[in-house]
Amino acid sequence: MTIRKYAPSLTALLGTVLFVLCLVNGGEVVKESRRYLSMCGERVVPSLFVFSVLGALITSDGSFFDLCRRIPFCGIELGVFVLGFLGGVPMGPMATYGLYEEGCISKRQAEYLCTFSTVPSLSFIISYVGGIIGNGREGVALAAIALAAAVATAALFRPFMLKGGDKPVGLAFSDRKSSTKGLSAIIGGCGTGMVVCCACVVFFGSIGAGLPHALRGVLELCSGLELCRSISEAAALTGFSGLSILCQALAVTKGKLNPAPLVAAKLFQGVFMWAAAILLLD
């Protein structure tokens, strides 16, 4: 018997347990849901939506990635990397899935790109995380560590994920199919992405109300950051980013990519940032 065979039953069991916990803590769940809905309106949507639309518009006709492809060794990787860190989740996975859907890259290459582009935005790390852990200077230092963690992920995962018959990502881009989306379609797609993003934030943040504090950050990043007692803890949570961000990435890629490499990458980034913060910041 395989784990996959029992997965639906285990999911149903977990859902039942969480449902009961939420019933027991109904008042707190409602309070947390209201708080996270407010946070989405005040912080998440304003900081992501416009950048997501503009990022999708920039990449809609392929010129951006055609330009990136000319950079030796890391062309397409660099393009997705930049979009991910400037726009945050779900910008990186959305751009990656767009390349995969249009035939620019293989499924394996798309899974590889997601490993280092599914990240909180630099503005979020510097302003929000920095404000929680101390000040803007510490936020900038943490952002630098996050950049280093993503680069390390790209370097570490590349030889394992692009082996065998896979061409380098930059070379494979020459197979691109011509496709240009209109502004209205781009806004609609990004709007759907924002709904998914906010739904994940509200859901995982709210169910955390019935769980021990140690588990809340594993579910939702912002909830965990508020409970951190040191910079190294905040760094670890920022690197892993929580199940909420993982689900956002999987949702915008429509479940067509294998989540295992992304989960492994986020665990690696959490450990990397935790160790780097202990050595450099704590």
N, C-alpha and C positions, 0 to 999 in steps of 0.2 A: 504494500500500500504506500502511496506517495503522499507527500504533504499537500500537493495540489488537489488530490482527491478529497481530502478533508477540509480544504480551505473554506468552502461555502459554509460548512457546519460550524467551523471555528469562528468565522465572521459573524454568523447568526448568534452564537453563544456570547461573543464579546459585545455585540449590539444589545443583547438582552441584559447583560450585567450593567452596561453603561446606562441603559434606559431606567433600570431600577434605581441606580445611584442618582440619576437626575430627578427622578420622582421624589426620592427622599430629600434631596436638596433643591426642591423646586423653586423656592424663593430666591436662593442664591444664583441658580441657573438663569432665571429671568433677569435678575440684576446684572449678571455678567453679559448676557446677550445684549441688553440695552447699552451697556458700556462699550462693547466691541462694535456695535452698530454705529455708535457715536464716533468711535475712533476711526472707523472706516470712512465716515463722512468728513471728518476733520483732518485726517492724516493720510490714510492709504490712497483714497481716490485722488485728492489734490496732488500728491507727490508722484503718482504713477501714471494716471490716465493720459494726460497730455503728452508725456514723454513716450508712452507706448504708441500713441497715434503717430507722433512725429517719427519715431523710430521705424514703425511699419511703413510709413510714407517714404522715408529715405531709402528703404530696402525693397520697395515694391517692384521696381523694374529691373533689379539685379545690378545696377551700376555700382552701388556701394560695394557689393561683394566681388564684382569684377575688378574693382580697384584694389580691394584687399588681396585678391588672389595673386596679384603681381608681386606681393611681398614674399621673399623666399622663405620657405620652411614653415611659416605660420600664418599664411594669408587669411584663409577663411576662419581659422581658429581665432585670430586676432579680431576680426570683425565681430564675431559672436561674443567674444570676451568683452569687447568695448560696449556693445549693446546691453549685455547682461549687467555690467557694473554701473552703467549710466542710468538704465531704466529699471533695474531690479527685476525680481520675479513679478510677472511671468514673461518679461521681455526676452530674456535669453532663450528659454524653451520655445516661445512663440516663433522667434526668428529661425531657430533650428528646425522646428516642425515645418515651417514654410518652405525651407530649402529641401527638406525630405519629400514633402508633398508634391513639389514641382519637379522632382527627379534630379535635383542637383547633387544629392549625396545619397549614399546607401543607408539602410536602417542602422547598421553597425556604426557608421560614421556619425549619424544623428545622435545615437546613444552616447557616443564619445563626447560630442560637443556639449551635450547637456550636463556632463559631469562637472564641468568647470564654469558653465554660464548660468547655472541655477543658484543665484547668490542674491543677498540683500544689496540694494543700491549703495553706492558710496555716500550719497547724501543722507541716507537712513543711518548708516553706521556712524558717520561723523556727527550728525546733529542729534539723532534720537538716542543711539547707544552711548555716544559720548556724553550727552546730558545726564544719563542715568548713572554712569560710572564715575563721573567727575567733571570734566570740562572738555572744551573743543580740542585741546591739544592731545588729550588721551584718546579722543575719538579719531583724530587724524592718525595717530599711531596704530590704533586698532584697524583702521581702514587699510593702512599699509600692510599689516599682517594678513588681512583678508586677501589682498591682491597677491601676496606671496603664496598664500595657501592655494589659491586658484591656479597660479602658474605651476606650482609643485604638482597639483592634481593633473594638469594637462600633460606635464612631462612624464609623470609616473604611469598614467593610464594609457598613454598613446601606444607604447610598444606591445601592450597586452590586447588592446582593442582594435588596433589597425594592423594586425598581422595577417599572414597568408596572402590571399588574392586582393586584399583591399589596396586601392591606390591612396596616396596621400590626399588629404581632404582638399587641398588647394587645386590639385590636378583634376580631381573628379568633378570639379565645378564646371568644367567645359561641357559637360553633358546636359546643362541646364535647358529646360523647356521654356519657351517664351510665354510669359504670363504677367500681365499688368492689371492690378486691382484699382478700381476707382476709389476716390476719397470716401464716399459713403459706405462702401463695403469695408474699407479699412477701419473707419470709425465704429461700424457695427461689430466687426470682429474684436476690436480692442474693448468695446463696451461689454461684450460677452465675457472676455477675459477678466475684466474688472469685477463683474458679477461673481464669477467663479472664485476669484481671489478673495473678495469680501466674504463670500459664503464660507470658505475654508477658515478664514480668520474668526468669524463669529462662531462657527460650529466647534472648532477645536478649543477656542478660548472659553466658550461656555461650558463644555463638558468637563473642563479642567476644574470647575468649581466643586465637583464632587470627588476629586482625587487629591492625594497628598501633594504638598507644595513641590516636593522634589520631582514630581512627574509633570508638572504644569509646563515647564520649559521644553520638555520633550514634545509636547503637543503643539504649543503655540509660542513663537519666539518672544513677542512683546510681553506676554504674561510671565514667562520665565525670567526675562531681563529685570522686571520689577522686583524680583525676589533674590537677585544675585547679591552675594556678600563680598565679592572681590572681582577685580578686573579679569582674572583668569577664568572665573566662572562665566562671566559675560562673553569672553572670547570664545569659549567652548560652545556656548549656545548659539552665538552668531555664526560660527563655522558650520555647525550641524543644521541650524535654522529651524528645526522643528518639523513635525509631521505635516503641519499646515502648509508649509512651503513645498514639501515633497508632493503633497496632493495637488497643489496648484499647478506644479510642473506636469504631473501626470494627466491632469484634466485638460490643459491646453494642448497637449500632444495626443489627446483623444484615446489614450490607453494603447496606442499602437507601438510604443517603444518599451523595451524590457526595463523595468524599474531597478533591477539589481545593481547595475553599474552606478546609477545615480545614488542609491542608498549607500553603497560602499564609499563613494566619493564624498558624500556629506559626512559620514562617520570619520573619514580620514581628515577632512578639513576641520572638524571639531577638535580632534586630537592635536592636529598641527597648530591650530590657533591657541589652544589651551597651553601647550608646551612653550610656544613662542612668547605668550603673555607672561608666563611664570619667569622665563629667562630675562625678558626685556622690560616688563612693565610692573609686575608685582613687587 
